[in-house]
Amino acid sequence: MSDRPDFQPSTLVIHSNRSYENQSNSILFPIHQTATYIHESVGVTKGYGYSRGANPTVNALEQAIAAVEGTLHALCFRSGMAAITTLCFALLKAGDHVILSDVIYGGTTRLFHQVLKNFDIQYTYADTSDTESVRQAIRPNTRLIFIETPANPTLKLSDIEAISTLAHSYENILVAVDNTFLTPLLQNCLALGADISMLSTTKYIDGHNATIGGSLATHDEVITERLRFVRKIIGTIQAPFDAWLALQGIKTLPARLAIHCDHAAQVATWLEQHPRVVKVYYPGLDSFPQKALAERQQKAFGGMLSFELDATTEQSLRFMEALKLCTCAESLGSVETLITNPATASHCDIPLELRERLGISDRLIRLSVGLEAPKDLIQDFEQAFAAVFGDAR
Ligand SMILES: Cc1ncc(COP(=O)(O)O)c(C=O)c1O
């Protein structure tokens, strides 16, 4: 929409693709479930040639994501991992070096360690919560700093603005941020100076556990075209129906996020005062060591938290299994409250010693707080505490 900048995010996510061609005037953008497009005459199309390159429904989701990212350029992918993989294949070559946050989604670790290493893409981990550590990790061949903030699963934060300023003092280093935990509505990475904002749209953008998807957004047209080109070659574009479902999800993103944040704050505060809980990781708590950074670079504290019980690993896992309302399942950012044990799920490939050093102990529990009434969630925790530990304490 040409008048897009005048609208607030809650309006943009609903109306970002009003001006489309629509034969029936359906209020929902149609699903263009097609592999190919008719040529009006040989070689002449309406801009769409083949759905591995572009698709109108995918494009509609891209417009909505670009609107909330505050840019004109966003691309959607088959998954969050497809987005990161395309980013790496598009912007890196053999011999290049990447700096990764030491606390990061396990799938990203696996991509670099088990796939990209074979293509001579070098990488090292740095404690990106400390910008000086990032500086020390830079090598002559460093081309990308890939940070995740808040990081999965300990919510460790990295200063996007400081790292971007550092990277841009070199000639050829890009900064990409995995912003899956917050989305651009709660943390605008591009405005903070990052070159690329990455999302697993599987999470808050979709919000209903209906699809797997990912996105990349940037202000840079050259980067966009390179990403688009590689996406078409390696076939990582999102499927039209999945894009359409995510397009419905994103319309309620601002409303959902406000509730996720409110509920997560209530649950974090309740857990922190519980005698069976030894540690809660939530950026909105006074006990969170980087709360000041969260207040500076985030618009709110998000819907994710992790915690540890004063218990053995076995008891902690039994506590998770005793929950009746919180659902034990991978993923996050959905209307349902989801609970996982990163050590046995997303971060299972990381050696124990390293995991413990990063705060990802065997007994760490990660919670994606959903839209259920906090009172009901707290009651569920209470009954699980009672089931595993008895009422004493
Ligand atoms: C922070 C983060 N980044 C990326 C991914 C990968 O996204 P997807 O599962 O959509 O491929 C995940 C998935 O859990 C994630 O939590």
The ligand as a Gaussian input file, in Angstrom:
#p B3LYP/6-31G(d) Opt

LIG

0 1
 C       15.071000     -19.485000      17.498000
 C       14.771000     -20.414000      16.369000
 N       15.292000     -20.167000      15.166000
 C       15.037000     -20.970000      14.105000
 C       14.256000     -22.095000      14.232000
 C       13.990000     -22.964000      13.039000
 O       12.740000     -22.721000      12.519000
 P       11.856000     -23.822000      11.749000
 O       11.524000     -24.897000      12.729000
 O       10.707000     -23.055000      11.243000
 O       12.725000     -24.355000      10.636000
 C       13.674000     -22.380000      15.468000
 C       12.821000     -23.562000      15.638000
 O       12.482000     -23.968000      16.729000
 C       13.937000     -21.523000      16.561000
 O       13.435000     -21.760000      17.794000

